[in-house]
Amino acid sequence: MIKRSISILGLVLLTQLAPAQTPIDVKGAFAFAAQQYEGMLQSHPDTTKFPQSTNPDGSPRDMKSSWWCSGFFGGSLWYLFEQTGDPKWKDAAHKWTMAVAKEQHNTGTHDLGFMLYCPFGNGYRLTKNPQYRTIMLTGAQSLSTRFRPDYGVIKSWNSFKDKAGEKYDYPVIIDNMMNLEFLFWAARESGDKRLRDLSVTHANQTLKNHFRPDASSYHVICYGDGGKVLARRTHQGYADESAWARGQAWALYGYTTMYRETKDKTYLQQAQRIADFFLNHPNLPADKIPYWDFNAPGIPNEERDASAGAIASSALLELSTYGGPSAKKYYQSAVQMLESLSGPAYRAKVGENNHFILKHSVGHKPGKSEIDVPLVYADYYYLEALLRYDALRKKRS
Ligand code: GLY
């Protein structure tokens, strides 16, 4: 979720960061997003059908509230309200936020951070509606039931079968780092310190088990008795030993958030190492939007993943405020990603793209699903990154 405060250190650093360059037209980008999402609201009168993507036949692909992406549309509507101040977006955001409310009781998924904190968290930050707070606190307790203290990690999927057909009962995916911001919020808000402690434990276990020496991340770690690592696998990446692009972006965002929440330098260093892996990778294209997997076999004839670019851009903007020798590079790279996404190669034309903002993301290529399509979460993190960029520039001026 968007971070409001920028530290004094961050501000001082940022005054030295950006070279004179034409600023991104944030207002224009939001005006375009507003046009697209007005169309999206008109084409989606039923709040049980959540905008997700485009089907292979070109029709809109909608999902149910139990799908991990159900909170992103409401979250993006809150970002539109935040940027424009227009109450029509607040009404629409409320409607699509409340449409996810029943998931607060869902203990069968680890994705409650995405599903609840993106819509309700932004809604609560902007309106202080107490109903949102209550729903999130219930949801945080539901999520915490998936944490086993003897394993030290929150369980992601209920089970996972690898490509060889081996079945595992306690898989944890790198994406799970994205839940921790939600749990930190809930710990602060409710006084339940257990939620904070389990988040720290999860982040430490993940740091220990999920990363290779070059700071790239595995997708799936399969845990067994006592928290023993049984296998390191991929699900959405090209291969077990490859670097699935969105996974790297989740890791970068997750450890940047961990540093914000704890001020523990171990997490900052980890976030910086992940950023360096991402930005220095020889397969990262000049426009800084990665291929769907850094090791996809057909590069350069492979699909890009705009969602990974948007997530990474948002994370790098925050990371750039925490100093270090590469802070300037993080900022400039994040801006370059935003410039790319805001240009004609990735941004749709008005009324096209089933009303999504961005084109060219990949959901699950090995599963032959959502390849080179719009994805609702690419839009969400793009809008978030634009707001972060705007806030940083306003602080500087
Ligand atoms: N969290 C699932 C994905 O990134 O596709």
Residues whose N, C-alpha, C, O or C-beta is under 5 A from the ligand:
A	BS01	LIG	D175 R246 G363
